Every structure is written in structure tokens, then in C-alpha cells.
Amino acid sequence: MKVIEKIRDAATEEGKVVFSFEFFPPKTEDGVDNLFERMDRMVAHGPAFCDITWGAGGSTADLTLEISNKMQNMICVETMMHLTCTNMPVEKIDHALDTIKSNGIQNVLALRGDPPHGQDKFVQIQGGFACALDLVQHIRAKYGDYFGITVAGYPEAHPDVILNGVATSEAYQSDLAYLKRKVDAGADLIVTQLFYDTDIFLKFVNDCRQIGITCPIVPGIMPINNYKGFLRMTGFCKTKIPSEVTAALEPIKDNDEAVKAYGIHLGTEMCKKILAHGIKTVHLYTLNMEKSALAILMNLGLIEESKISRPFPWRRPTNVFRVKEDVRPIFWANRPRSYISRTIGWDQYPHGRWSDSCNPSYGGLTDYQFMRPRARDKKLQDEWVVPLKSIEDVQERFIKFCLGKLKSSPWSELDGLQPESKIINELLGNINSKGFLTINSQPAVNGEKSDSLSVGWGGPGGYVYQKAYLEFFCSREKLNALVDKCKGHTSLTYMAVNKEGTWMSNVGPGEVNAVTWGVFPAREIIQPTVVDPSSFMVWKDEAFEIWSRGWALLYPEDDPSRKLLEEVQNSHFLVSLVDNDYINGDLFAIFMEF
Amino acid sequence: MKVIEKIRDAATEEGKVVFSFEFFPPKTEDGVDNLFERMDRMVAHGPAFCDITWGAGGSTADLTLEISNKMQNMICVETMMHLTCTNMPVEKIDHALDTIKSNGIQNVLALRGDPPHGQDKFVQIQGGFACALDLVQHIRAKYGDYFGITVAGYPEAHPDVILNGVATSEAYQSDLAYLKRKVDAGADLIVTQLFYDTDIFLKFVNDCRQIGITCPIVPGIMPINNYKGFLRMTGFCKTKIPSEVTAALEPIKDNDEAVKAYGIHLGTEMCKKILAHGIKTVHLYTLNMEKSALAILMNLGLIEESKISRPFPWRRPTNVFRVKEDVRPIFWANRPRSYISRTIGWDQYPHGRWSDSCNPSYGGLTDYQFMRPRARDKKLQDEWVVPLKSIEDVQERFIKFCLGKLKSSPWSELDGLQPESKIINELLGNINSKGFLTINSQPAVNGEKSDSLSVGWGGPGGYVYQKAYLEFFCSREKLNALVDKCKGHTSLTYMAVNKEGTWMSNVGPGEVNAVTWGVFPAREIIQPTVVDPSSFMVWKDEAFEIWSRGWALLYPEDDPSRKLLEEVQNSHFLVSLVDNDYINGDLFAIFMEF
């Protein structure tokens, strides 16, 4: 979806303020890993979009493309990619645009870009563009209306025309006129250069309106994080620093914490003033840092730690090809990125009901599905790689994870248990101690309000429901005993399969079970999570493979623990168990008898 | 669906017995009207199919085709049409088959047929067939697997080969061999000729199995309704009458009631014996009568007056083209036949969610939609054609209907209120007395068991839900007051429109609201009834038209009541009102303030 559409939609909601975060491509692989973890947490607060800068001189072009792709499709945030003209012949530009288009990204920030490395002035290359206007024109000419195009606005005029800290009136006016030409050429949104004098920004907006620029103008706010960086950045951008800011920073400039706290205070006050003037957007230059940006938004009351809203039980994709998607199998609940990557080639995504989809075929297992960020690998190493002498040692890991004593699990891409599973963590710990190694679960929910903190989704005004669900590995003996018990509990349906594919179930192969659904005013029923037998058979290969690639391989090659894990992998069944009676049922009662 | 498939499906259900009813085309229009009313009531008990005979010598061919069509598509029962060779050149046969195929009928009972009127012996006509075997072969050759083909089995051999009340062993064997040929040629089901000696039937089944006939053999049971008819029928069919039957009938033969009671007793005992032998099907020759057939089924415990099960809130279509249909707008809830006829041309029917359908276009209003069976016309005349001097007189009709004092309504094809509306009939009466003339309603239901007598549907094991719904006509003043009140009740959504199309609503044009849904084990959510704005705009023309064509026209041309009804029609709004809070809401409370 185009960012401009999101801003326009938000404008119809009384009091709604749109915020967004900017990031840049980190220099190291660890840095990239960390950025995604951070971004994931920040995106949970619901920014309208995030943007990622284009490496200076195009040096990190491939990385930016890769990060954009992952932001849009794995982090699932509406992504805006910067694109500059520096060192970019038109073929490279088109390659970048084609790539993001095919990745379902619809937003570009079109810039001229900085001078190439080691040079003072921007140089137009052979077959390249001279300025952002050229780039905007090219994108509209070649890609029509597909992309939302954002351009930069300079409240103090472009640094190139600022001499001795200030632009002449003529230079400022000519810069404004140039901005109008970029908008007339097809840009639909303006994000400003950073500034610290709010009045300059407000005057700039006014000046833009005077010359007929009507599109939204989003203020770019860069929280001061440390003193030296602040000086470097404002020097580079030739940004005016109000005297009260200098006065406030001077006495604390060597105290990083104090500078940061002041940066949060200043950012908050700037935003408050801007919002008070009726501007309903805030763009935060995060410099890849989390704390200050979030603190400012919290001060503004735009986000609350305890009120992370979930439009769906899973994070809804922003990819333009899958925006209508609203049903998924529960199996990948803790591995959403694996799900996305295994389904990325689908022509259409299930919408409304799972069984209406034409049995789309899942992508095979690739190394990607088992590749984790380094930080997570390290956590797994710390938490899961302990000497395993017996099945009890294996159980012990699962129990600790359920009780929140471990943060990581080989079967999860996420940190710890999902909030709703925390409701049942003691129960989960208990059944793990009985040899049922749980990897997925949800409690029954019978008509809770849809804005409930733990189980709500879809916004206020509705009611949400869940059937209690458990997914676990267990031995054949335990499975047999469980199947026997199920005969006396007619509301229970199960599917079980081992690594070889031996199948036991009391449901038919085409019986799709909605296990999460919601009822909202003036809407059809939304049923975002299902248990689907044919998807289960696809998932089981992945779930079994994790025993080796996700866990055993973390041990040294000849470690006896590896052998034990392999035995479990070969002897256990993967079981999916639903209690269809979400009103009077008690899924856990059956395990008390073990 | 083919009857053989229904029988096979039923065979997988422990203890399930399949029953069916046979009818013949009545001779008068009133007779046809009455037959459909009767059939409608009988079909509520859930026969696997009903069949309709082909007029002797093809004399009533068109009528049989028309009745078949209406049975399948309006009564919504799986229909099997008889087809005979008598006086039927192949073009006529194909015309009949093409017609029922295009009407979504999949079942044919292929017969040779009786001799033409006034003749003793069957005569093969030019370009026609000599026997049922020819007909079976032709149907399979020309229509492939499309049709389920049933053939007749003669437990006592075909009457043609019965001499002096009994067939020779050779004749019987040759008749059996002929039956096998019909099955080998493609018949998939056998229904027997009537019989009164159960042992003969059981032996016949045995004999069939001996020669390799493996398809189900359905016993044809004709309850004795009156003595003379019984003698005529058994004489015609050369059916053996066991001596104990003769002995039982002889003393009561002049007492019609006693004969009928004995017929029920005998039919019940015959069926009990047959079922005890492991045969799980019973076909009843009803002779277009209701009582004896239903009484036998009740005696057998196969039906219960209080347990008419509803697979859906509305009667599910059996037409092969719309078997997947499982969503409908609520507006036609009391006029299902009008809905069917207005949608009969659709390429596909909404399935799963209404909004997934591609906005199919409704057929226009035709005379058909306002044509009622004579019996109903008379009832309306009696109940609704009273002198109307003021709007209060109009209200009075609506109030009486809601309170069950009238059985008919111009806005309904059905008898009286639907069971679920009876729950709220006092409330309905009350709001009608305040000038809100209700024509459709349902109470809120919050997770009742799906086998609940009043609001259940879909069989046992699930939970059903409803949002409270009201649809009514009211004046512009009342509507304005209601709209004001709705502002304080955020869970209420409404749509209102007058005859000219003036529209007021607090929902968007594409907002489809599921107002009835059910949650079942191992299933996605089923949402069979919706409130859909664009369908409402189609329905409103029909709803307003009923004021004139359904009511005013029943008065003499110059009756002043006509004028009053026209005024109401022109001044009132049609309002659809949903309380989206089916858990804590109280839709009726808002009307208490009037």
C-alpha cells in the first residue's frame, strides 16, 4: 500500500497521528541481525511505514535491496526504500525498482543523493540522472502509478545553497519552487530534512502551501543521542541550532545519558508543538536506535507498552501481493518468517476461508528456514545446548521454556512464549513434564472483548474466540494412551504423524478447523487461524527437521546428546490436538490422568 | 446429488435409515398447489429423495417436468423423475432429460411404462424404446455419468409374466436376469414394486444377490389407505395379498378410518421386519397423501415432530449447480422461493463468505414472485383484507401476525412466524403497535447448542450464534427518531431506504454483516445469513411492491383501503436494523423509549 494512502486513511480518523521510523543499512552482519530484531520490536507499535536509506554512492545497494525486501515481507512493515542518483546509471535504477516491485514494495523516497565518496560535489554520471526531479519523472514515466513517491523537503533550503549557515531568500524560494516541480512531476509525499527549530518547519509548511504544494509534509525529527554525533550531523546538514538547545546541551555535553534524556525531552516538545499546529504525522530518524524514538512517542501518548494492538493474531503482511491474506494455518504461529518464505510464490493467498484456497503448494524446505540471526543462535547455544543424558533432560528444556526460564526455542523465531500462551504456562510446564513436548499452544477463549490485552486482536468493538490448541511431540506409547482417552472426549480432534509419515487422526483429510475467529460489527466472521490437515503434513517435515538442524547441530559432532536428539526425532510423533468445545471444554484435564 | 451417493453416505452412519416418498402429478391446479404444500411439510422431515411419476403414456409429461423442477429447486428436495418409454420417441426422451439436467436434477427412474391408454399391451413406437434396458443404455450412452439411474425391481416378477397370481420359476428367473442386465447397463439403484408379503421381498433381495446384483434394493411400501383402492392397486400389479391381511381387512373394509389405521400398523410391521434384516432404506408410495407415510416413519422412530432438523437456517438447495451454496442475505428469509427464482441464473453461488462472491446480479421482479398458491391467496384474503380506515388498522394486521393470530402475511411464503421469531413475538407485537411494521426478525443467540429446537441448525456438537435483527417499515419521523437513538447505541447498525431510493445508513456500501453463524468441531465457521447493503437495495423493490401486488390488489378496485396502503407504501421507509452486540445488547430496549 502506498504511504500516502495510509496517511489519507488516517486523516479520516479523529485524532489519529501517523508516525514512522527511518533506518540505515548496518555495516556488519551482526549489525543487520540486530537491526531486524530491533525493527521487529519497534514495528509492533504500529508505525505507518519504515524507510531504509540507500548506501552513500550506492555502495550498499544490494544490502539496501535485501533489507527492504526483508522489512516488507518478514518484518511485515510498509517499507519505503530510498533511491539516489549517485553513481546510478538508469539500468541500475531500474534494476532496483524492478526488484522492490517484484518484492511487493510500493514506496520509494527519491533523492539526488550525496556526492560520491571522496568528492565535494554531486556529479551526474553517464546514463544517470542529475537530480531528484529527473528520478521522479523517470519513475512515473516507467512505472506509472505503481509506486508512491516521496521526496525530501528542506525547511532551511538544501545544504548546497546554504552559505554561512543561512540561505538567501532567493535561494530558499528557488529551492521551494524546485520542490513544487518534484511534486508536480508525481511525488505524492514530502518528508523533511531534520531540523531543531520548529518555527522554521512551520514556516516552511506555510511557504509550501503558498506556492500550491498541497501534499502532506511530514516533519523529520532526529532525537539527539549524543553530543558529538549531533554536532557532526547538524554541521553536515547545515541545520540551525536554536540557542536554547545549545544552552541546554553545553553543561551536559559529556554526560551521554543526560544528552539522551534531553534529546527525548526536546523531541517530545518539538513534536507537541508541531501536532498542536494540526500536523498529524511524525517521522523519526532513529539512527538505528530504539529507545529515544519510542520514548518520544510514549511521551506523546501515541504508543503504550501495554497496548500493542494486533490487527490480527499474526502480523499482517504489507506486501502488495498478499494484503488480502487473512487466514493461516496455526502450525507456523511461532515461525512466521518461515511460513512467509515457504508461501512467497503463491499466486493468491487464502482470504475469508482457508478451504476456499485451491490447495496452494508450499515451497520446499531450504537452508533459509533454519538460518537464524547470530544473536538468536547464541541464545540457543546458551539455553539449549546442555548435556542431554536422557529424555528427562530433553523435557527439562521444554519445561523451562514454557515457564519463561528460557527465552529461545529451536521451534520458534520469536522471543519466549506468545502472550496468550503465558496464560497457560503452568499447565504447559506440567504436561511437558509428562512427556508431551509442546511447541505450540493457545488457550480457549469464549467471546473476550476484541481489545483484550492478552488475546484480543482486530481493534475494539468485537468479540474474539479460540479453540484450545496443543501441538507437541510424544512417544508412540503416550500417543496410543492419548488416542484412547480421546474416545471419551468427543470434543477433541487430533492429527498425529511421525517422521516417516505414519498417520493417526480422527478427522478427515479435508476437514479444516477454524481455531481462532472474531465477530465484529457490520462484518462477516473473520477466522485468521486454522488447523488444516494438508498443511500439517507439510509442517511436520519442518518440525521434525528442527530436531537436527535446529538443535542437534548446535552440539559438537561427536557429542552423545546429538544421538539422543536423533532418537527422539525418529521415535516421536508430532501431534496436533484441538478441543472443539471452547465453551465448556478443558483440554488440559485429559493430561491430568497421565 | 445422486440418490445412490446419499444412500452410500448414510451407510457409513451407524443406525441411519434412509427414507423417501413417491408422488404423482395431480389432475387439477388446486391439486398441484396442495401437493406442494404437503410436500413442503413432508420434506421438512428429511427424506433422502422424493420421486414423481411420469404421466401414463406421457400424457402429463410437461406437468411432470414442471413439478420435478419445482420439487428440486423450490421445495429443495433431491428429486427423482420417472421416465417411461410409452409413446416417447427418443427426441422426447432427450428433451425431458435435457430439461431436468438444466434444472439441476440428477436422478431418473427408468421404466418401460404401462401400455398406452386404451391398450392392453405395451407397444414400442417408431423411434422409441422397447424396454427399460434400452432406456438405461441410452441415458448412459448419451449423458455419461451425470444421472443416477434407478430401475424397478419386481419381487413377484413383472405383472406381465404373472399368470393366475404367480409367475413360473422360469419367468421369475428370467425377470431377475433382466434386472441384472439393467443394472449392468448402468442402473445404480433398485426400487421395488409394492408388495405386502415381506418374505417375498426378502427372498427377492437374496435372489438378486445370488446372481450378482450388488446395488442397494429399496423396498417400496404402499400404506393401505382405503379398501377399494387397495384391491384395485394389488389387482393391477398382481400383488400377492397374505391371508392374514385379507383376514384383518375383511371385517373393517367399510370403515375408512379403521382401514387407514390398519394400513399404518401393517406398513410399520413390514418395515420393522425389513429393517431388522439389515436393509436400511424404505421407500413410501404416498399416493400424494401425508398422514399414513409420516405415521409409519414416526412409529419406526425415524422422524419426530419436535425434532425437525435444520442443516441450515434456510432449506439447503439440492440443485446440483447450487449444492455448495451456504450464504444468503437475510432479507428473503420468509420468501425463499422468490430468492431462488431471482438468483437461479447465477453462475456460482456464494460459498463461505458472501463478500467473496462477485456481486452477482439479481433477476428482476416477475409476476412469479407475486403469484401465490390458491390456498394461500384465500388465507390472505380472509386474514388481511379487512376495511382499513387508518394506519392503526394496518398496524393491527402486523400485530396479529406477530402474535400468531394470523397465519399468513403478504411478506411471507411461509405459514406463520418462524420458530425462532416466536421467541420474541410479544416484543414484536409491542414494537408494531408503535408504528414499526415488522416483516422479518430474529432474536440474538449467544452460543446455544446447535441442536437447540428453536434456533439450532447444522446438527449436534456445535454452537450457534445470531445477532438480533429487525426489518420493518416506518414513517420518516419515526426513522429520524430511531437514527438519533442509534447514536447512543454504538452496537446498532441500520440501513433505511424508501420506495424512491432515498438512503440513510451508518454502514458503508460494501460492509457485509454476518448475522447468523455456527461453530462446529473440525470445521471452519459457517455463516449462512448475512445483511448485505447491495442485496438490500434489490430486496427493497420487492418489499415495497408487496404493498400493492401482495396486499392492495386483493381489495376491489375502488376500495378506499387500497388508497391507504398506497400512501403507506409511498411514505414509509424500509429499515434493516442489526444489534451487533449479541452478548450484552438489547435491540428491543431502544423501542421502549417510543
Interface residues (C-beta under 8 A of the other chain):
Chain A: H351 G352 R353 W354 S355 D356 N446 G447 G461 Y463 Y465 T490 S491 T493 V507 G508 E511 V512 N513 A514 W517 V519 F520 P521 A522 R523 E524 I525 Q527 V530 V578 N580 Y582 I583
Chain B: H351 G352 R353 W354 S355 D356 N446 G447 G461 Y463 Y465 T490 S491 T493 V507 G508 E511 V512 N513 A514 W517 V519 F520 P521 A522 R523 E524 I525 Q527 V530 V578 N580 Y582 I583
